[in-house]
Amino acid sequence: MTGSMTEAADRREDAAAWFAALRDRICAEFEAIEDEFAGGASARFRRSDWQRPGGGGGTMAVMKGRVFEKVGVNVSVVHGEFAPEFRKEIPAPRKTRASGPAAFRSSPICARRWFRQRT
């Protein structure tokens, strides 16, 4: 790899590690809330990894607790090439579209929570 390619790969690895650490901090905070307010046995996140056939994957972290009915904190690092049909529709510099397959890389994090309702 050339220097700029190595630097880009390093930045991607750093970003993936940062998002994973953020997920862990968010999970720890939700677990702390369960510890403080649930009383009794505290819930913990269960993590499961997944792979994307086109490239990349991620980790789903799910907790079912007493304060929160369900909490999910998911991180993924996916990459691949846009389908030719879609590639024609996206705004991109002509040079990028003409030079070959348009590639993508995405590293989203998603946190969702559902409170337990008491009536």
C-alpha positions in Angstrom: 0.0 0.0 0.0 1.1 3.5 -0.6 1.4 6.0 2.2 -1.9 7.7 1.6 -3.7 4.3 1.4 -2.1 3.2 4.6 -3.1 6.4 6.3 -6.7 6.0 5.1 -6.8 2.4 6.3 -5.4 3.6 9.7 -8.1 6.2 9.9 -10.8 3.7 9.1 -9.4 1.4 11.9 -9.2 4.3 14.3 -12.8 5.3 13.5 -14.1 1.7 13.9 -12.3 1.4 17.3 -13.7 4.8 18.4 -17.3 3.7 17.6 -16.8 0.4 19.4 -15.5 2.2 22.5 -18.5 4.6 22.3 -20.9 1.6 22.1 -19.2 0.1 25.2 -19.5 3.4 27.1 -23.2 3.8 26.2 -23.8 0.2 27.2 -22.1 0.7 30.5 -24.3 3.8 31.3 -27.5 1.8 30.5 -26.2 -1.0 32.8 -25.4 1.5 35.5 -29.0 2.8 35.4 -30.3 -0.7 35.7 -27.9 -1.3 38.6 -29.1 1.8 40.4 -32.9 1.6 39.8 -33.9 -1.9 39.0 -33.3 -3.5 42.4 -32.2 -7.1 42.6 -30.5 -8.8 39.7 -29.2 -6.4 37.1 -29.5 -6.9 33.4 -26.5 -7.0 31.1 -26.0 -6.6 27.4 -25.6 -9.6 25.2 -23.4 -9.0 22.2 -23.6 -10.9 18.9 -21.4 -10.3 15.9 -22.7 -10.4 12.3 -21.1 -10.3 8.9 -22.3 -8.5 5.8 -21.8 -10.8 2.7 -20.7 -7.8 0.6 -18.1 -6.6 3.1 -17.8 -5.7 6.7 -20.0 -6.5 9.7 -20.8 -5.3 13.1 -21.9 -6.1 16.7 -25.4 -6.0 18.1 -25.7 -5.3 21.8 -29.1 -6.0 23.4 -30.2 -5.8 27.0 -33.6 -6.7 28.4 -33.9 -5.2 31.8 -36.3 -4.1 34.5 -36.0 -0.3 34.0 -35.6 -0.6 30.2 -37.8 -3.2 28.6 -35.2 -3.4 25.8 -32.1 -1.5 24.8 -30.1 -2.0 21.6 -26.7 -0.4 20.8 -25.4 -1.5 17.5 -22.3 -0.7 15.6 -21.3 -1.7 12.1 -18.5 -1.1 9.7 -19.6 -2.0 6.2 -18.2 -1.5 2.8 -18.7 -2.6 -0.8 -19.7 -1.3 -4.2 -22.9 0.4 -5.3 -25.1 -1.5 -7.7 -24.7 -0.3 -11.3 -28.4 0.9 -11.3 -28.0 2.9 -8.1 -24.6 4.2 -9.2 -26.2 6.1 -12.1 -28.6 7.8 -9.7 -26.2 9.2 -7.1 -24.6 12.6 -7.4 -20.9 12.1 -7.7 -18.1 13.7 -9.7 -18.0 12.4 -13.3 -14.4 11.3 -12.8 -15.5 9.0 -9.9 -18.4 7.4 -11.8 -16.4 7.0 -15.1 -13.3 5.5 -13.4 -15.0 2.3 -12.3 -17.2 0.9 -9.6 -18.3 3.5 -7.0 -17.4 2.2 -3.6 -18.9 3.0 -0.2 -17.9 2.6 3.4 -20.1 3.3 6.4 -19.6 3.1 10.2 -22.9 3.9 11.8 -23.9 3.5 15.5 -27.5 3.2 16.5 -28.9 3.3 20.1 -32.6 2.6 20.8 -34.3 2.1 24.1 -37.8 1.1 25.2 -38.9 2.0 28.7 -40.9 -0.5 30.7 -44.4 1.0 31.2 -45.9 0.7 34.6 -49.7 1.2 34.9 
